[in-house]
Each structure stands twice: as C-alpha cells, then as structure tokens.
Amino acid sequence: MNKTELKAKAGRYVKIVEWSDEDVCFVGTCPGLMFGGVHGDDEAKVYAELCRAVEEVIDLMVRGGHRLPPATAERKFSGKVLLRLAPAVHQRLALQAKAGGESLNALVTRKLVTV
C-alpha cells in the first residue's frame, strides 16, 4: 500500500490527544483501531507520533490479511441510545425527573452531559 492510500485509510479513524493527570503527560489514542497509545510532553509531537502509529497498525493489518475495523471518523450518530437499567434505577430516575418537573429523557441527557 502506498503512502497516500495509507494516509487516506488512517484519516478514517478518530485520533485523540489529551492530558493525563495520572500519567502526567499527553496521551494519544485511536479508539476502535488500536489498544494503548503514545505518550509525551508535547501535544503536537504526540499527535504526529499517534498518526504514524495508526498508519503502522493499518499497514500491518492489511499486510497480514486482516480486515480493518469500521471507521470511527465517518460514523453517523442518530442521537438515540437504548439503555438497559435495573428496574429500581429506572424508577429512581423517573421519580427524580417527575419531582424536578422534567422528562426522564431531559434528566438523563442533563446528567450525561455533565459527566
């Protein structure tokens, strides 16, 4: 696979670089494609290294005859989530929503947004 094709395939995957208080450095990950990530003190360098690592993983997978996982950058989200809760949790949330004068959907959305 040539470099252009490799970069195009790599561009289909979300790459995240964020500060980790636990590691005391920037950590770059590519969820859905590879486990682990890259670490460093310079955010831009971590991102560049992450991009190279993603390309390497893709190249190894393709050369090994493995199918690539579904792209994460192109994924469309409907905005609907089905949750399975214990009945007691469902009841507690429904009562909390009613007491607050809001719908269960509004309560759960508000709680999830603050996570």
Protein Blocks (a to p, Z undefined) as FASTA:
>chain_A
ZZklmmmmmmmpccdddddfklopacdddehkagcddddfblklmmmmmmmmmmmmmmmm
mmnopacdddfklpccehiacddddfklmmmmmmmmmmnopafklmmmmmmmmZZ
